[in-house]
Amino acid sequence: MDFELTAEQVQLKDSVRRYMTKRVAPIISDYEKREEFAWELIPELKQFGYLGGMLPEEDGGMGLVISTMPC
């Protein structure tokens, strides 16, 4: 079994890391102190495909399926 990331996965990982470092890290502790959620980040996360992962592709999702089999 190959556990190496594909070039596309590496690119996504690097993009997410840059986004989190630049956009999320500077503000998240203030939200946590206030016990609030940073709702303004939700639309921004669309670019990474983190929203609607289990929605069918024809509905704009990624069509991901979560296995119900025990680990």
N, C-alpha and C positions, 0 to 999 in steps of 0.2 A: 504494500500500500504506500502510495506517494503522499507525503505530508508537506511537501514544498508548496509554497504559494505560487500561483500563476503570476505572470507579469501584470495582468489586470487586477488581481487581488492585491498585489504589492502597491500598485498605483492607488487603489482605493484606500488602503491602510494609511499610506503616506498623506493622502488628501485629508482624510478624517483627522489624523494626528495634527496636521497644520491648522485645520479649522478649530479643533478643540483647544489648542494652545493659544491661538489668536483671539477667538471669539468667546469661548465658554469659560476657560480658566480664569480670566480677569473678572468675571461677574458672578460666578456660581456661588462663591462663599457668602456674598451678600444675600442672595436668594435663600440659601440654606439657613442663615441666621434669622431671616424673617419668616421662615417656614412657608415660602412661596415657591411656585413653579415658574420657570422662565418661559412663558408661553410664546414670546416673540421668537424663540429659537425654532419652534416647530416648522414654520414654513421653510426655514433655511436648511433643515435636515432632509428635505425632499431631494435635494441634489445628490445625496449619498444613497438614496434608496432605502432609508431606514423607516419610512412610513409606508404603510400599506403592503408590507412584505407578504402577508398571506392573502391579499386581495388577488383575484384573478387578473392576469395580464390584460385581458380585454377591458377591464375596469380601471386600468392605470396602475395596478399593483405589480408585484414581482412574481406572483404565483407560487410562493414558497409553501412547502408542506412540512408540517411538524410531525415527526414520527410519534405514534402512540405506543410504540414498543418500549418496554423497560430497558434501561441501560445495563 
